[in-house]
Amino acid sequence: MSDLADFSLTEAVDAIRDRKVSSLELLDACFAQIQLAGEELNAFIWRDYEGARKFALRADEALGKGNWLGPLHGIPLAHKDMFYREGKPCTCGSRIRKDFVPAVTATVLARMDAAGAYSFGGLNMAEFAGGGTGHNREFGDCHNPWNPAYVPCGSSSGSGAAVAARMTYAALGSDTGGSIRMPSAACGVTGIKPTQTRVSRYGVMPLSFSLDNVGPLARTARDCARILSVIAGHDPLDPTSSTEGVPIYEEALKGKADGIKIGVPETYFLDNVDHPVGTAFDNAVGLLARRGVKVECVPVPFIDAILAYCQVLSTVEAASNHAEWMRRHPQDLAADISWLYSGYAIPATYYLEALSRRGPILREFSKAVFSRVDVLATPTIPICIPTLAETNIEHQSVVGGKAGKLCANTVIFNYLGLPTVSVSCGFDPNGLPIGLSFTGRPFGEADILELADAYQQETDWHKRRPMSPAQDMISSEGVVTLIER
């Protein structure tokens, strides 16, 4: 079963199509992995094997009759527990919604169903998607599969941990300040935050409607491309979703990166990185340069304004979205989302300024960066992954410390609304993964996925799995030795 669990999503689909494996066997492989490490990692809030088994048998029966259900035929998946499915529990990681059963199904789930996939569980997450570490008071903390003492990051903590631990072939997450990319980086998987409005948010618990995004976490860039082609596109149920046409993203994955122009930021993103992170980033950019990528240092303007405006939007909108619960159930909200209350103290003029400046800042940022390069490369997380103890907000001493630094490089692109993908590019001295991000122009998902895929064709970081011998290959500088094909 462990070999089947090691398939990437696209490999699993191919294996089903070629009748080398059944959907039921893939489901059993996932549950075998859950049995091995599920209790230690606490990546799931709920599971439904019997319900999923019926869908697996249905997919196998359909294939036996020559009926191909779509690009995700027979793939068992689990998702962050904030995507509504009619008749199924959806806790949003909270005590308040512990018994909530939605009456609607999220468009992204419906589209994945139509493509042949099925769901078997809800994954752990920060309460109401409001934290970036993996702590959860109500359902227990989620743990990093590379070392359970460390954070898996969040708020899509269970999504990152479960994909890395081979408990699911992919998972949907949400990203308001880095909540897809941070768990991807911390857990050593691939995750993409699409362009703002690229993917429907109907039936998804809201946090900040100006900043929320939905996207996949998976093993490879190709997996993410497959899923994104399924879930992207306009949705009449979500009037904010873009009408921009959706390409078949896999067609952009040529396995080569020669000719692409990469920008390395002159300031901010690399100013205060930990040494192992900086070394891994330099190694990754150097490898791409040797493979024909053109590298240029570029300015990144308005960073201070972006950080301030992003905080204003996220705090005010989150307070608005959760106002009723804040008034009626204050005792049921965990300490790590107490920041919601500060939304009431921000004047409307500041909020409107943050909204109105967004377009002009995006134009100037894009002019400064994308007039010179195709993609901006940055470390996903600037610091080495901290422990759960170091980032526990219940302890006053950690407030404003490492927990706040986790999202320092990611929130920028939520305010700008730009597409960003994170891939694994090494390991720190503690054996925890290091993430590399590629950011593109609006609706430039194909460009960043092409570069991410080209990087993964040249390296094997994405194939490493927790508890594998590869973790021991640490160099004298504390970064895993670079392996090139």
HUWOVEN-V998153 format. One line per field, one symbol per residue. ss: DSSP state (2 for helix, 1 for strand, 0 for the rest). psi: psi as a letter, one per 40 degrees, with the letter a starting at -180 (. if undefined). A space follows every 50 residues. Layout:
ss = ???
psi = ???
//
This chain:
ss = 02222000222222222000002222222222222222222001111022 22222222222222000000000001111100100000100000000000 10000022222222000111111000222000000000000000000001 00000022222222000001111100000022222220011110000010 00010000000001111100222222222221001001000000000022 22000000001111100000000022222222222222220001111100 00222222222222222222202222220222002222222222200222 22222222222222222222000011111000000010000000022200 02222000002222220001111111100000111111100000222222 22222222002220000022220100000100000
psi = dddddeiidddddddddefeiiddddddddddddddeddddfeidiigdd ddddddddddddddeehhdaefhehhiiihfehhhheiigdffiddfdeh hieihiddddddddeeiiieihiiiihffeiedeihddeiiiihedheei ieiaefddddddddefeieiiiiihdeeedddddddefahihhiihedhi ehehhicheeehihiihadiddddddddddeiiihdegeeiiehihigdd eegeeiehehhhhhhdicdedfiidddddddddddddddeeehhhhhiig ifdddddddddddddddddddeddddddfdeehidefeeddedeehiddd ddddddeddddddddddddeedidihhihdheiihiidddehedhdeehe bdddedededddeddeeihhihiheaiideeiihihihhaihffdddddd dddddddeiedeeiiifidddeghideehhhhhi.
//
